[in-house]
Amino acid sequence: MGNATGAPINEAVHVLSLLDPMHFLALREEFPNIAHELKEGQIGGGAPAEGSAEGHDAYDLERAEVAARALTAVAKRAVTELVKIERRMGGARRKRLVSQILTLVFSSGILASLAMKEATVAVTSAVLTLIASVGNLLADYSEKLLKPGHGDVYEAFEQASNANYEAGRLADEIRLKLRHKIADAELVTLVTSANQLSATLNGWVVKMAGSS
């Protein structure tokens, strides 16, 4: 039996309005029972007019479908941004490696052992040191997110990857319930979790997208 209070889908609605605006506009016709919830600022959880168990079930199942779609949409976008961030991480590591090699060459006395003139050694060392410093600066830039206080790309990659995995798992659980039309208290709990998770993952997507 459905739950009279229902599950909130406000965050899921917001995510769909951002990531899939064309399909979002058609949701009210597709899900008439919760049409009033499919707009910005609506928390959701309204009860059917007649208050019947069947009506509650219909409400809960439609909310679940919306939540599952939001998770799918944001997870798809997250994969795109994670690929970009992973490339940035690889680029930063390569820059640091080159910088470390140049620093090692300079500090190990290799230049002096090549029978080069002292002036040439000094100039070459200065150039290598400058290149190494620039490499480290570029690596630092690549590792930071756009806004201060948002952490670095490594934290973003880890947190977004974990949230993305959880989104896939949660969407699968919801769709299993939908497939068998099971509108129970567990479904309400799953939809509530999906609503919050869609907002969390979308937050990391925004941070990553703004820094790529």
Phi, psi and omega in degrees: 000145180289172181256133185296328181276333180072178180250143177290143178228018184300319180290321178297318178298316179299315180298315180295323179294331179276314189267337182218061188298325182295312179288331181299322182296336182268356185295327183295327177283324181290325182237075185296331182298327183242025182304323181292342180269347186269054174209157184302138174090358179264122182287323180098185178090015179291159181258153177299155183299321182274344179071021182282156177298319180296322179296318177299319180299316180298317178299311183297320181292322178291319176298320180297319179296318178297316180297318180296320179294322178296317178299317180297317181295314183287328178294321178298317179292323181297320179300317179300314181288326178296323177297317179296316181295322179297322177295319178296320178298316179296319179296320179296319179296320179295319179297318180293322179297314178299317179297319179294322179295314180297319178297320179297317179299318181293318187276343185272355179081013180297319181299318181294331182280355181270015177057035177271156178296151184301319180295320180294319178299318182296315181294315181297319179297319180297318180295315180297320179296318179296315180298318179297319180294318178296321178300318179294321178296317179295322178295317178300318181295318182293332184274348183264146170282165188299313185265135177302142178090354180269004180087198180241179184294333181290318177294317180299317181296316181294311183294316181291324178296316179296316180294324180293319177298316180296324179297317178297317180296315182293320178297321179296318180296319180294316181294329176296318177296318181295322181300324181258008179052047180263104179253086182238185181298327179294322178297318178300319178296317179297317180294321177299316178294319180296322179300313180289320182294324179298323178290318180297311182294321178296327177299317178290325176299315179298316180297316181291316182296323181287351183247357184274000000 
